[in-house]
Amino acid sequence: MANSEEIKGNWNEMKGKLKQKYADLTDDDLLYEDGKEDEMWGKLQQKLGKTKKEIQSLFE
């Protein structure tokens, strides 16, 4: 599973993959801000109905 630093470094690529797979995601849903990672993951988990681990596995 990708760690926080790997996700941060490749976020633009990962955003594109998520948007392709889940068309209802908005830029606001995928906004990555330092110190607010947990908030972002929470939004994604709620919107997609998946766990953080399930979402992160999409990037492996």
N, CA, C, O and CB atoms as a CASP TS submission, in Angstrom:
PFRMAT TS
TARGET T0000
AUTHOR 0000-0000-0000
METHOD Language model
MODEL 1
PARENT N/A
ATOM      1  N   MET     1       0.844  -1.178   0.000  1.00  0.00           N
ATOM      2  CA  MET     1       0.000   0.000   0.000  1.00  0.00           C
ATOM      3  C   MET     1       0.889   1.241   0.000  1.00  0.00           C
ATOM      4  O   MET     1       1.935   1.263   0.649  1.00  0.00           O
ATOM      5  CB  MET     1      -0.960  -0.002   1.220  1.00  0.00           C
ATOM      6  N   ALA     2       0.479   2.242  -0.710  1.00  0.00           N
ATOM      7  CA  ALA     2       1.233   3.492  -0.790  1.00  0.00           C
ATOM      8  C   ALA     2       1.177   4.223   0.542  1.00  0.00           C
ATOM      9  O   ALA     2       0.144   4.248   1.211  1.00  0.00           O
ATOM     10  CB  ALA     2       0.686   4.389  -1.917  1.00  0.00           C
ATOM     11  N   ASN     3       2.310   4.820   0.918  1.00  0.00           N
ATOM     12  CA  ASN     3       2.295   5.591   2.163  1.00  0.00           C
ATOM     13  C   ASN     3       1.951   7.049   1.864  1.00  0.00           C
ATOM     14  O   ASN     3       1.796   7.438   0.707  1.00  0.00           O
ATOM     15  CB  ASN     3       3.664   5.492   2.891  1.00  0.00           C
ATOM     16  N   SER     4       1.836   7.836   2.908  1.00  0.00           N
ATOM     17  CA  SER     4       1.392   9.224   2.781  1.00  0.00           C
ATOM     18  C   SER     4       2.311  10.051   1.884  1.00  0.00           C
ATOM     19  O   SER     4       1.830  10.856   1.087  1.00  0.00           O
ATOM     20  CB  SER     4       1.308   9.866   4.151  1.00  0.00           C
ATOM     21  N   GLU     5       3.611   9.866   2.002  1.00  0.00           N
ATOM     22  CA  GLU     5       4.567  10.630   1.180  1.00  0.00           C
ATOM     23  C   GLU     5       4.464  10.252  -0.293  1.00  0.00           C
ATOM     24  O   GLU     5       4.561  11.119  -1.162  1.00  0.00           O
ATOM     25  CB  GLU     5       6.003  10.397   1.674  1.00  0.00           C
ATOM     26  N   GLU     6       4.268   8.965  -0.583  1.00  0.00           N
ATOM     27  CA  GLU     6       4.118   8.530  -1.972  1.00  0.00           C
ATOM     28  C   GLU     6       2.843   9.103  -2.581  1.00  0.00           C
ATOM     29  O   GLU     6       2.828   9.531  -3.735  1.00  0.00           O
ATOM     30  CB  GLU     6       4.105   6.994  -2.059  1.00  0.00           C
ATOM     31  N   ILE     7       1.791   9.104  -1.799  1.00  0.00           N
ATOM     32  CA  ILE     7       0.525   9.651  -2.285  1.00  0.00           C
ATOM     33  C   ILE     7       0.667  11.142  -2.550  1.00  0.00           C
ATOM     34  O   ILE     7       0.227  11.637  -3.587  1.00  0.00           O
ATOM     35  CB  ILE     7      -0.609   9.392  -1.272  1.00  0.00           C
ATOM     36  N   LYS     8       1.276  11.852  -1.620  1.00  0.00           N
ATOM     37  CA  LYS     8       1.462  13.292  -1.778  1.00  0.00           C
ATOM     38  C   LYS     8       2.264  13.610  -3.039  1.00  0.00           C
ATOM     39  O   LYS     8       1.926  14.541  -3.770  1.00  0.00           O
ATOM     40  CB  LYS     8       2.162  13.874  -0.546  1.00  0.00           C
ATOM     41  N   GLY     9       3.320  12.846  -3.297  1.00  0.00           N
ATOM     42  CA  GLY     9       4.188  13.090  -4.446  1.00  0.00           C
ATOM     43  C   GLY     9       3.541  12.798  -5.783  1.00  0.00           C
ATOM     44  O   GLY     9       3.918  13.391  -6.793  1.00  0.00           O
ATOM     45  N   ASN    10       2.577  11.897  -5.809  1.00  0.00           N
ATOM     46  CA  ASN    10       1.943  11.488  -7.065  1.00  0.00           C
ATOM     47  C   ASN    10       0.463  11.861  -7.112  1.00  0.00           C
ATOM     48  O   ASN    10      -0.309  11.240  -7.843  1.00  0.00           O
ATOM     49  CB  ASN    10       2.100   9.988  -7.262  1.00  0.00           C
ATOM     50  N   TRP    11       0.068  12.855  -6.352  1.00  0.00           N
ATOM     51  CA  TRP    11      -1.350  13.131  -6.188  1.00  0.00           C
ATOM     52  C   TRP    11      -2.061  13.483  -7.487  1.00  0.00           C
ATOM     53  O   TRP    11      -3.194  13.047  -7.690  1.00  0.00           O
ATOM     54  CB  TRP    11      -1.529  14.238  -5.215  1.00  0.00           C
ATOM     55  N   ASN    12      -1.441  14.257  -8.373  1.00  0.00           N
ATOM     56  CA  ASN    12      -2.125  14.632  -9.621  1.00  0.00           C
ATOM     57  C   ASN    12      -2.459  13.412 -10.463  1.00  0.00           C
ATOM     58  O   ASN    12      -3.550  13.323 -11.025  1.00  0.00           O
ATOM     59  CB  ASN    12      -1.262  15.598 -10.433  1.00  0.00           C
ATOM     60  N   GLU    13      -1.535  12.482 -10.552  1.00  0.00           N
ATOM     61  CA  GLU    13      -1.780  11.241 -11.302  1.00  0.00           C
ATOM     62  C   GLU    13      -2.892  10.433 -10.629  1.00  0.00           C
ATOM     63  O   GLU    13      -3.771   9.893 -11.301  1.00  0.00           O
ATOM     64  CB  GLU    13      -0.478  10.392 -11.404  1.00  0.00           C
ATOM     65  N   MET    14      -2.846  10.356  -9.324  1.00  0.00           N
ATOM     66  CA  MET    14      -3.845   9.589  -8.585  1.00  0.00           C
ATOM     67  C   MET    14      -5.230  10.218  -8.690  1.00  0.00           C
ATOM     68  O   MET    14      -6.231   9.508  -8.783  1.00  0.00           O
ATOM     69  CB  MET    14      -3.439   9.470  -7.124  1.00  0.00           C
ATOM     70  N   LYS    15      -5.288  11.553  -8.676  1.00  0.00           N
ATOM     71  CA  LYS    15      -6.571  12.244  -8.847  1.00  0.00           C
ATOM     72  C   LYS    15      -7.201  11.861 -10.174  1.00  0.00           C
ATOM     73  O   LYS    15      -8.401  11.599 -10.251  1.00  0.00           O
ATOM     74  CB  LYS    15      -6.386  13.774  -8.767  1.00  0.00           C
ATOM     75  N   GLY    16      -6.381  11.830 -11.218  1.00  0.00           N
ATOM     76  CA  GLY    16      -6.887  11.463 -12.537  1.00  0.00           C
ATOM     77  C   GLY    16      -7.461  10.059 -12.553  1.00  0.00           C
ATOM     78  O   GLY    16      -8.512   9.821 -13.146  1.00  0.00           O
ATOM     79  N   LYS    17      -6.777   9.129 -11.904  1.00  0.00           N
ATOM     80  CA  LYS    17      -7.265   7.745 -11.846  1.00  0.00           C
ATOM     81  C   LYS    17      -8.592   7.661 -11.099  1.00  0.00           C
ATOM     82  O   LYS    17      -9.512   6.963 -11.525  1.00  0.00           O
ATOM     83  CB  LYS    17      -6.225   6.838 -11.171  1.00  0.00           C
ATOM     84  N   LEU    18      -8.680   8.375  -9.986  1.00  0.00           N
ATOM     85  CA  LEU    18      -9.931   8.357  -9.220  1.00  0.00           C
ATOM     86  C   LEU    18     -11.073   8.972 -10.009  1.00  0.00           C
ATOM     87  O   LEU    18     -12.191   8.458  -9.986  1.00  0.00           O
ATOM     88  CB  LEU    18      -9.757   9.099  -7.897  1.00  0.00           C
ATOM     89  N   LYS    19     -10.802  10.070 -10.707  1.00  0.00           N
ATOM     90  CA  LYS    19     -11.855  10.729 -11.494  1.00  0.00           C
ATOM     91  C   LYS    19     -12.326   9.833 -12.642  1.00  0.00           C
ATOM     92  O   LYS    19     -13.510   9.824 -12.979  1.00  0.00           O
ATOM     93  CB  LYS    19     -11.347  12.075 -12.051  1.00  0.00           C
ATOM     94  N   GLN    20     -11.401   9.082 -13.238  1.00  0.00           N
ATOM     95  CA  GLN    20     -11.789   8.168 -14.311  1.00  0.00           C
ATOM     96  C   GLN    20     -12.675   7.052 -13.773  1.00  0.00           C
ATOM     97  O   GLN    20     -13.657   6.669 -14.409  1.00  0.00           O
ATOM     98  CB  GLN    20     -10.545   7.576 -14.991  1.00  0.00           C
ATOM     99  N   LYS    21     -12.328   6.538 -12.616  1.00  0.00           N
ATOM    100  CA  LYS    21     -13.068   5.409 -12.046  1.00  0.00           C
ATOM    101  C   LYS    21     -14.378   5.860 -11.402  1.00  0.00           C
ATOM    102  O   LYS    21     -15.377   5.142 -11.461  1.00  0.00           O
ATOM    103  CB  LYS    21     -12.206   4.682 -11.014  1.00  0.00           C
ATOM    104  N   TYR    22     -14.380   7.047 -10.787  1.00  0.00           N
ATOM    105  CA  TYR    22     -15.548   7.556 -10.074  1.00  0.00           C
ATOM    106  C   TYR    22     -15.864   8.952 -10.600  1.00  0.00           C
ATOM    107  O   TYR    22     -15.382   9.949 -10.062  1.00  0.00           O
ATOM    108  CB  TYR    22     -15.306   7.580  -8.528  1.00  0.00           C
ATOM    109  N   ALA    23     -16.660   9.017 -11.634  1.00  0.00           N
ATOM    110  CA  ALA    23     -16.940  10.273 -12.332  1.00  0.00           C
ATOM    111  C   ALA    23     -17.637  11.313 -11.457  1.00  0.00           C
ATOM    112  O   ALA    23     -17.586  12.503 -11.769  1.00  0.00           O
ATOM    113  CB  ALA    23     -17.787   9.997 -13.541  1.00  0.00           C
ATOM    114  N   ASP    24     -18.278  10.898 -10.382  1.00  0.00           N
ATOM    115  CA  ASP    24     -19.002  11.859  -9.546  1.00  0.00           C
ATOM    116  C   ASP    24     -18.095  12.595  -8.559  1.00  0.00           C
ATOM    117  O   ASP    24     -18.576  13.450  -7.815  1.00  0.00           O
ATOM    118  CB  ASP    24     -20.098  11.149  -8.787  1.00  0.00           C
ATOM    119  N   LEU    25     -16.806  12.287  -8.534  1.00  0.00           N
ATOM    120  CA  LEU    25     -15.873  13.006  -7.662  1.00  0.00           C
ATOM    121  C   LEU    25     -15.590  14.389  -8.237  1.00  0.00           C
ATOM    122  O   LEU    25     -15.443  14.550  -9.448  1.00  0.00           O
ATOM    123  CB  LEU    25     -14.552  12.211  -7.490  1.00  0.00           C
ATOM    124  N   THR    26     -15.517  15.374  -7.365  1.00  0.00           N
ATOM    125  CA  THR    26     -15.223  16.745  -7.788  1.00  0.00           C
ATOM    126  C   THR    26     -13.802  17.113  -7.388  1.00  0.00           C
ATOM    127  O   THR    26     -13.150  16.384  -6.640  1.00  0.00           O
ATOM    128  CB  THR    26     -16.235  17.742  -7.171  1.00  0.00           C
ATOM    129  N   ASP    27     -13.328  18.238  -7.885  1.00  0.00           N
ATOM    130  CA  ASP    27     -12.011  18.731  -7.484  1.00  0.00           C
ATOM    131  C   ASP    27     -11.970  19.010  -5.983  1.00  0.00           C
ATOM    132  O   ASP    27     -10.943  18.802  -5.337  1.00  0.00           O
ATOM    133  CB  ASP    27     -11.652  20.002  -8.271  1.00  0.00           C
ATOM    134  N   ASP    28     -13.080  19.478  -5.433  1.00  0.00           N
ATOM    135  CA  ASP    28     -13.141  19.723  -3.985  1.00  0.00           C
ATOM    136  C   ASP    28     -12.981  18.433  -3.196  1.00  0.00           C
ATOM    137  O   ASP    28     -12.349  18.429  -2.140  1.00  0.00           O
ATOM    138  CB  ASP    28     -14.463  20.395  -3.613  1.00  0.00           C
ATOM    139  N   ASP    29     -13.547  17.337  -3.695  1.00  0.00           N
ATOM    140  CA  ASP    29     -13.410  16.043  -3.025  1.00  0.00           C
ATOM    141  C   ASP    29     -11.954  15.591  -3.012  1.00  0.00           C
ATOM    142  O   ASP    29     -11.519  14.889  -2.098  1.00  0.00           O
ATOM    143  CB  ASP    29     -14.286  14.984  -3.713  1.00  0.00           C
ATOM    144  N   LEU    30     -11.215  15.995  -4.022  1.00  0.00           N
ATOM    145  CA  LEU    30      -9.846  15.519  -4.200  1.00  0.00           C
ATOM    146  C   LEU    30      -8.803  16.567  -3.850  1.00  0.00           C
ATOM    147  O   LEU    30      -7.650  16.460  -4.268  1.00  0.00           O
ATOM    148  CB  LEU    30      -9.644  15.070  -5.616  1.00  0.00           C
ATOM    149  N   LEU    31      -9.194  17.571  -3.094  1.00  0.00           N
ATOM    150  CA  LEU    31      -8.276  18.627  -2.697  1.00  0.00           C
ATOM    151  C   LEU    31      -7.327  18.109  -1.629  1.00  0.00           C
ATOM    152  O   LEU    31      -7.757  17.702  -0.550  1.00  0.00           O
ATOM    153  CB  LEU    31      -9.045  19.860  -2.189  1.00  0.00           C
ATOM    154  N   TYR    32      -6.034  18.126  -1.932  1.00  0.00           N
ATOM    155  CA  TYR    32      -5.014  17.628  -1.005  1.00  0.00           C
ATOM    156  C   TYR    32      -4.315  18.822  -0.380  1.00  0.00           C
ATOM    157  O   TYR    32      -3.671  19.604  -1.079  1.00  0.00           O
ATOM    158  CB  TYR    32      -3.986  16.693  -1.730  1.00  0.00           C
ATOM    159  N   GLU    33      -4.438  18.966   0.924  1.00  0.00           N
ATOM    160  CA  GLU    33      -3.777  20.041   1.643  1.00  0.00           C
ATOM    161  C   GLU    33      -2.950  19.438   2.769  1.00  0.00           C
ATOM    162  O   GLU    33      -3.392  18.516   3.454  1.00  0.00           O
ATOM    163  CB  GLU    33      -4.806  21.066   2.193  1.00  0.00           C
ATOM    164  N   ASP    34      -1.742  19.970   2.952  1.00  0.00           N
ATOM    165  CA  ASP    34      -0.909  19.503   4.054  1.00  0.00           C
ATOM    166  C   ASP    34      -1.652  19.648   5.366  1.00  0.00           C
ATOM    167  O   ASP    34      -2.257  20.686   5.637  1.00  0.00           O
ATOM    168  CB  ASP    34       0.416  20.273   4.103  1.00  0.00           C
ATOM    169  N   GLY    35      -1.605  18.610   6.176  1.00  0.00           N
ATOM    170  CA  GLY    35      -2.249  18.626   7.477  1.00  0.00           C
ATOM    171  C   GLY    35      -3.722  18.276   7.456  1.00  0.00           C
ATOM    172  O   GLY    35      -4.335  18.127   8.513  1.00  0.00           O
ATOM    173  N   LYS    36      -4.308  18.142   6.263  1.00  0.00           N
ATOM    174  CA  LYS    36      -5.738  17.833   6.164  1.00  0.00           C
ATOM    175  C   LYS    36      -5.983  16.524   5.420  1.00  0.00           C
ATOM    176  O   LYS    36      -7.049  16.317   4.839  1.00  0.00           O
ATOM    177  CB  LYS    36      -6.476  18.971   5.464  1.00  0.00           C
ATOM    178  N   GLU    37      -4.978  15.640   5.445  1.00  0.00           N
ATOM    179  CA  GLU    37      -5.104  14.372   4.741  1.00  0.00           C
ATOM    180  C   GLU    37      -6.267  13.543   5.274  1.00  0.00           C
ATOM    181  O   GLU    37      -7.017  12.949   4.499  1.00  0.00           O
ATOM    182  CB  GLU    37      -3.812  13.583   4.852  1.00  0.00           C
ATOM    183  N   ASP    38      -6.419  13.503   6.606  1.00  0.00           N
ATOM    184  CA  ASP    38      -7.484  12.699   7.202  1.00  0.00           C
ATOM    185  C   ASP    38      -8.860  13.200   6.773  1.00  0.00           C
ATOM    186  O   ASP    38      -9.773  12.409   6.540  1.00  0.00           O
ATOM    187  CB  ASP    38      -7.373  12.714   8.727  1.00  0.00           C
ATOM    188  N   GLU    39      -8.998  14.513   6.672  1.00  0.00           N
ATOM    189  CA  GLU    39     -10.267  15.090   6.228  1.00  0.00           C
ATOM    190  C   GLU    39     -10.574  14.672   4.788  1.00  0.00           C
ATOM    191  O   GLU    39     -11.710  14.325   4.465  1.00  0.00           O
ATOM    192  CB  GLU    39     -10.229  16.630   6.342  1.00  0.00           C
ATOM    193  N   MET    40      -9.555  14.707   3.927  1.00  0.00           N
ATOM    194  CA  MET    40      -9.730  14.320   2.539  1.00  0.00           C
ATOM    195  C   MET    40     -10.116  12.844   2.442  1.00  0.00           C
ATOM    196  O   MET    40     -11.039  12.489   1.710  1.00  0.00           O
ATOM    197  CB  MET    40      -8.449  14.595   1.738  1.00  0.00           C
ATOM    198  N   TRP    41      -9.404  11.980   3.185  1.00  0.00           N
ATOM    199  CA  TRP    41      -9.719  10.548   3.148  1.00  0.00           C
ATOM    200  C   TRP    41     -11.137  10.309   3.652  1.00  0.00           C
ATOM    201  O   TRP    41     -11.856   9.467   3.114  1.00  0.00           O
ATOM    202  CB  TRP    41      -8.706   9.740   3.995  1.00  0.00           C
ATOM    203  N   GLY    42     -11.537  11.043   4.676  1.00  0.00           N
ATOM    204  CA  GLY    42     -12.896  10.903   5.199  1.00  0.00           C
ATOM    205  C   GLY    42     -13.949  11.245   4.164  1.00  0.00           C
ATOM    206  O   GLY    42     -14.954  10.545   4.037  1.00  0.00           O
ATOM    207  N   LYS    43     -13.720  12.324   3.421  1.00  0.00           N
ATOM    208  CA  LYS    43     -14.651  12.718   2.355  1.00  0.00           C
ATOM    209  C   LYS    43     -14.738  11.630   1.291  1.00  0.00           C
ATOM    210  O   LYS    43     -15.827  11.267   0.847  1.00  0.00           O
ATOM    211  CB  LYS    43     -14.212  14.053   1.714  1.00  0.00           C
ATOM    212  N   LEU    44     -13.581  11.116   0.888  1.00  0.00           N
ATOM    213  CA  LEU    44     -13.560  10.072  -0.139  1.00  0.00           C
ATOM    214  C   LEU    44     -14.249   8.796   0.352  1.00  0.00           C
ATOM    215  O   LEU    44     -15.006   8.171  -0.390  1.00  0.00           O
ATOM    216  CB  LEU    44     -12.112   9.763  -0.554  1.00  0.00           C
ATOM    217  N   GLN    45     -13.988   8.418   1.591  1.00  0.00           N
ATOM    218  CA  GLN    45     -14.613   7.220   2.149  1.00  0.00           C
ATOM    219  C   GLN    45     -16.127   7.360   2.166  1.00  0.00           C
ATOM    220  O   GLN    45     -16.850   6.427   1.816  1.00  0.00           O
ATOM    221  CB  GLN    45     -14.093   6.951   3.563  1.00  0.00           C
ATOM    222  N   GLN    46     -16.597   8.524   2.574  1.00  0.00           N
ATOM    223  CA  GLN    46     -18.036   8.765   2.644  1.00  0.00           C
ATOM    224  C   GLN    46     -18.661   8.755   1.253  1.00  0.00           C
ATOM    225  O   GLN    46     -19.710   8.144   1.044  1.00  0.00           O
ATOM    226  CB  GLN    46     -18.319  10.100   3.339  1.00  0.00           C
ATOM    227  N   LYS    47     -18.028   9.421   0.316  1.00  0.00           N
ATOM    228  CA  LYS    47     -18.600   9.544  -1.028  1.00  0.00           C
ATOM    229  C   LYS    47     -18.553   8.222  -1.795  1.00  0.00           C
ATOM    230  O   LYS    47     -19.479   7.902  -2.540  1.00  0.00           O
ATOM    231  CB  LYS    47     -17.859  10.622  -1.814  1.00  0.00           C
ATOM    232  N   LEU    48     -17.471   7.451  -1.613  1.00  0.00           N
ATOM    233  CA  LEU    48     -17.301   6.219  -2.372  1.00  0.00           C
ATOM    234  C   LEU    48     -17.811   4.984  -1.636  1.00  0.00           C
ATOM    235  O   LEU    48     -18.010   3.937  -2.252  1.00  0.00           O
ATOM    236  CB  LEU    48     -15.854   6.035  -2.714  1.00  0.00           C
ATOM    237  N   GLY    49     -18.022   5.094  -0.334  1.00  0.00           N
ATOM    238  CA  GLY    49     -18.474   3.939   0.432  1.00  0.00           C
ATOM    239  C   GLY    49     -17.403   2.867   0.556  1.00  0.00           C
ATOM    240  O   GLY    49     -17.708   1.677   0.624  1.00  0.00           O
ATOM    241  N   LYS    50     -16.146   3.295   0.584  1.00  0.00           N
ATOM    242  CA  LYS    50     -15.017   2.373   0.688  1.00  0.00           C
ATOM    243  C   LYS    50     -14.125   2.801   1.845  1.00  0.00           C
ATOM    244  O   LYS    50     -14.182   3.944   2.299  1.00  0.00           O
ATOM    245  CB  LYS    50     -14.210   2.325  -0.640  1.00  0.00           C
ATOM    246  N   THR    51     -13.300   1.866   2.318  1.00  0.00           N
ATOM    247  CA  THR    51     -12.358   2.202   3.374  1.00  0.00           C
ATOM    248  C   THR    51     -11.148   2.897   2.766  1.00  0.00           C
ATOM    249  O   THR    51     -10.922   2.843   1.557  1.00  0.00           O
ATOM    250  CB  THR    51     -11.929   0.939   4.159  1.00  0.00           C
ATOM    251  N   LYS    52     -10.384   3.546   3.621  1.00  0.00           N
ATOM    252  CA  LYS    52      -9.144   4.202   3.179  1.00  0.00           C
ATOM    253  C   LYS    52      -8.228   3.186   2.513  1.00  0.00           C
ATOM    254  O   LYS    52      -7.623   3.468   1.479  1.00  0.00           O
ATOM    255  CB  LYS    52      -8.418   4.879   4.372  1.00  0.00           C
ATOM    256  N   LYS    53      -8.132   2.021   3.102  1.00  0.00           N
ATOM    257  CA  LYS    53      -7.274   0.967   2.555  1.00  0.00           C
ATOM    258  C   LYS    53      -7.747   0.530   1.151  1.00  0.00           C
ATOM    259  O   LYS    53      -6.924   0.303   0.264  1.00  0.00           O
ATOM    260  CB  LYS    53      -7.254  -0.249   3.512  1.00  0.00           C
ATOM    261  N   GLU    54      -9.060   0.416   0.957  1.00  0.00           N
ATOM    262  CA  GLU    54      -9.605   0.045  -0.347  1.00  0.00           C
ATOM    263  C   GLU    54      -9.291   1.114  -1.394  1.00  0.00           C
ATOM    264  O   GLU    54      -8.931   0.798  -2.528  1.00  0.00           O
ATOM    265  CB  GLU    54     -11.122  -0.173  -0.250  1.00  0.00           C
ATOM    266  N   ILE    55      -9.431   2.376  -1.005  1.00  0.00           N
ATOM    267  CA  ILE    55      -9.144   3.475  -1.933  1.00  0.00           C
ATOM    268  C   ILE    55      -7.666   3.487  -2.286  1.00  0.00           C
ATOM    269  O   ILE    55      -7.305   3.609  -3.457  1.00  0.00           O
ATOM    270  CB  ILE    55      -9.560   4.832  -1.326  1.00  0.00           C
ATOM    271  N   GLN    56      -6.811   3.363  -1.279  1.00  0.00           N
ATOM    272  CA  GLN    56      -5.368   3.384  -1.523  1.00  0.00           C
ATOM    273  C   GLN    56      -4.936   2.202  -2.380  1.00  0.00           C
ATOM    274  O   GLN    56      -3.969   2.313  -3.133  1.00  0.00           O
ATOM    275  CB  GLN    56      -4.604   3.377  -0.200  1.00  0.00           C
ATOM    276  N   SER    57      -5.627   1.081  -2.282  1.00  0.00           N
ATOM    277  CA  SER    57      -5.242  -0.101  -3.076  1.00  0.00           C
ATOM    278  C   SER    57      -5.442   0.144  -4.570  1.00  0.00           C
ATOM    279  O   SER    57      -4.858  -0.562  -5.393  1.00  0.00           O
ATOM    280  CB  SER    57      -6.057  -1.331  -2.636  1.00  0.00           C
ATOM    281  N   LEU    58      -6.253   1.126  -4.927  1.00  0.00           N
ATOM    282  CA  LEU    58      -6.446   1.451  -6.338  1.00  0.00           C
ATOM    283  C   LEU    58      -5.166   1.968  -6.993  1.00  0.00           C
ATOM    284  O   LEU    58      -5.034   1.943  -8.217  1.00  0.00           O
ATOM    285  CB  LEU    58      -7.549   2.482  -6.484  1.00  0.00           C
ATOM    286  N   PHE    59      -4.223   2.437  -6.171  1.00  0.00           N
ATOM    287  CA  PHE    59      -2.995   3.036  -6.681  1.00  0.00           C
ATOM    288  C   PHE    59      -1.831   2.066  -6.759  1.00  0.00           C
ATOM    289  O   PHE    59      -0.728   2.452  -7.147  1.00  0.00           O
ATOM    290  CB  PHE    59      -2.613   4.190  -5.828  1.00  0.00           C
ATOM    291  N   GLU    60      -2.060   0.819  -6.399  1.00  0.00           N
ATOM    292  CA  GLU    60      -0.960  -0.155  -6.395  1.00  0.00           C
ATOM    293  C   GLU    60      -0.801  -0.802  -7.735  1.00  0.00           C
ATOM    294  O   GLU    60       0.076  -1.647  -7.912  1.00  0.00           O
ATOM    295  CB  GLU    60      -1.184  -1.218  -5.344  1.00  0.00           C
TER
END
